[in-house]
Amino acid sequence: MYISDIIKNKKFTFSLEIFPPKKDGSIDTIYKTLEALAPIKPDYISVTYGAGGNPADNSTCEIATIIKERYGIEPLVHLTCINSDKKQVDDTLGFLKEKGISNILALRGDRNPDVPPKTDFTYASDLTKYIMNRGGFDVAGACYPETHPEAISMDIDIRNLKTKVDAGASHLVSQLFFDNNDFYNYMYKLRDNGINVPVQAGIMPVTNKKQIERMVSMCGASLPKKFTKIMSKYDSSPEALCDAGCAYAIEQIIDLITNGIDGIHLYTMNRPEIALKIYDSIKNIMDCVNRG
């Protein structure tokens, strides 16, 4: 089933993101994560892009297959193009089609200064258009409430996003943010610029100081005063900081649901106990909204 159809048939969607283990890690760890997460029956689970450029060495495809075949949950496969040529993309698409997996998050991918980029695709919009021309896939896109780190301005970033939507992206998943007003203001700008596809808000529960620093350096998310005050207050206690980070994320999500957003995409960081804690706190609210 296309995820865009799931979104059309629900007032509010709830999805999760996981990532493959590192090269030196065991694939068994992700199976344990899935076993813990599957009972909550998210609308879909996205799998970030693993190492390599083809199905033979890409654990993303293996994990996505298990999500669909073992648990009956739709997977959303991340596919990057900065280090992939058309043949590699074709191989991945062929593998996914063979497995009955039809949902892809088309991304440019992060630049690697040590690896020259491939030249078949320049932007995620190029990859989106290419996949849509193949047929048989539903393509999602990423968006950035606080502007893509490499964008000259938000206006240009939104213009590029419109190109991606026009190329066929049926719904969008946002980068993480910690101030809901940033997301609301961003949504107004998207709608004013003719971007009317559903947008899920990306939420990451922050549970340790290193995670905060890493996320800010990677995506440039701003940290509201309320957030930094909470984090600094409980920094000396890992347990308290974890609880405070979850509480902040739950408060964010409840406010977003109350204000009628399309859905939440929860970045689990492969910590099912955190995802389950948040889900248990909001499941009745989500059920209430979806019952109408």
Residue pairs with C-beta under 8 A, 6 or more apart in sequence:
1 74
1 102
2 102
2 103
2 138
2 170
3 43
3 44
3 74
3 76
3 103
3 138
3 140
3 170
3 171
4 138
4 140
4 170
4 171
4 198
5 138
6 13
6 43
6 44
6 74
7 13
7 43
7 171
7 198
7 262
7 263
10 43
10 263
10 290
11 289
11 290
11 292
12 257
12 261
12 262
12 263
12 264
12 286
12 289
12 290
13 43
13 44
13 198
13 200
13 262
13 263
13 264
14 42
14 43
14 263
14 264
14 266
14 279
14 282
14 286
15 42
15 43
15 44
15 45
15 46
15 76
15 200
15 263
15 264
15 265
15 266
16 37
16 42
16 44
16 45
16 46
16 265
16 266
16 268
16 275
17 45
17 46
17 47
17 48
17 265
17 266
17 267
17 268
18 30
18 33
18 34
18 37
18 45
18 46
18 47
18 48
18 63
18 268
18 270
19 47
19 48
19 50
19 270
20 27
20 30
20 47
20 48
20 50
20 51
20 59
20 60
20 63
21 27
21 29
21 30
21 59
23 51
27 59
27 62
27 63
29 270
30 59
30 63
30 270
31 66
33 268
33 270
33 272
34 45
34 63
34 66
34 67
34 70
34 71
36 272
36 273
36 276
37 45
37 268
37 272
37 275
37 276
38 71
38 73
40 275
40 276
40 279
40 283
41 73
42 73
43 74
43 263
44 73
44 74
44 75
44 76
44 103
45 67
45 73
45 74
45 75
45 76
46 75
46 76
46 77
46 78
46 105
46 173
46 265
47 60
47 63
47 64
47 67
47 75
47 76
47 77
47 78
48 60
48 78
49 58
49 60
49 78
49 79
49 80
49 107
49 109
50 58
50 59
50 60
51 57
51 58
51 59
52 58
53 83
53 84
53 85
53 88
53 92
54 88
54 91
54 92
55 61
55 91
55 92
55 95
58 92
60 77
60 78
61 77
61 92
61 95
61 96
61 99
61 101
63 75
64 75
64 77
64 96
64 99
64 101
65 75
65 99
65 101
67 73
67 74
67 75
68 74
68 75
68 99
68 100
68 101
69 99
74 103
75 101
75 103
76 103
76 104
76 105
76 140
77 96
77 101
77 103
77 104
77 105
78 104
78 105
78 107
79 89
79 92
79 104
79 105
79 106
79 107
79 127
79 131
80 107
80 108
80 109
80 110
81 89
81 106
81 107
81 108
81 109
81 118
81 120
81 121
81 124
81 126
81 127
82 108
82 109
82 110
82 111
82 112
82 117
82 118
82 121
83 109
83 112
83 115
83 117
83 118
84 92
84 118
84 120
84 121
85 118
85 119
85 120
86 120
86 121
86 130
89 120
89 121
89 127
89 130
89 131
93 131
93 134
93 137
96 102
96 104
96 137
97 136
97 137
102 136
102 137
102 138
103 137
103 138
103 140
104 131
104 137
104 138
104 139
104 140
105 139
105 140
105 141
105 142
105 173
106 124
106 127
106 128
106 131
106 139
106 140
106 141
106 164
106 169
107 124
107 127
107 142
108 121
108 122
108 123
108 124
108 127
111 117
121 127
121 130
123 160
123 163
123 164
124 141
124 142
124 164
125 160
125 163
125 164
125 167
126 167
128 139
128 141
128 164
128 167
128 168
128 169
129 167
129 168
131 137
131 139
131 168
132 139
132 167
132 168
138 170
139 168
139 169
139 170
140 169
140 170
140 171
140 172
140 173
141 161
141 164
141 165
141 169
141 171
141 172
141 173
142 172
142 173
142 174
142 175
143 161
143 172
143 173
143 174
143 175
143 186
143 190
143 199
144 151
144 157
144 174
144 175
144 219
145 174
145 175
145 177
145 182
145 183
145 186
146 175
146 177
146 182
146 186
146 219
146 220
146 221
146 222
147 153
147 154
147 157
147 220
148 157
148 160
149 219
149 220
151 157
151 160
154 189
158 189
158 190
158 193
158 195
159 193
161 172
161 190
161 195
162 193
162 194
162 195
165 172
165 195
165 197
169 197
170 197
171 197
171 198
171 199
171 200
171 262
172 195
172 197
172 198
172 199
172 200
173 199
173 200
173 202
173 265
174 183
174 186
174 199
174 200
174 201
174 202
174 265
175 202
175 219
175 221
176 202
176 203
176 204
176 215
176 219
176 221
176 267
177 183
177 201
177 202
177 221
177 222
178 206
178 221
178 222
178 223
178 224
178 227
178 248
178 252
179 222
179 224
179 227
180 252
180 255
180 256
180 259
182 222
183 201
183 256
183 261
184 259
187 199
187 261
190 196
190 199
198 262
198 263
199 261
199 262
200 261
200 262
200 263
200 264
200 265
201 256
201 261
201 263
201 264
201 265
202 265
202 267
203 249
203 252
203 253
203 256
203 264
203 265
203 266
203 267
204 215
204 249
204 266
204 267
204 269
205 245
205 246
205 248
205 249
205 266
205 267
205 274
205 278
206 212
206 215
206 231
206 245
206 248
206 249
207 241
207 242
207 245
207 246
207 271
207 274
208 238
208 241
208 242
208 245
209 231
209 235
209 241
211 269
212 223
212 231
215 221
216 223
223 231
227 248
230 244
230 245
230 248
231 241
231 244
231 245
233 244
234 240
234 241
234 243
234 244
235 241
242 274
246 274
246 277
246 278
246 281
249 278
250 278
250 281
250 282
253 264
253 278
253 282
254 282
254 285
256 264
257 264
257 282
257 285
257 286
257 289
266 275
266 278
266 279
268 274
268 275
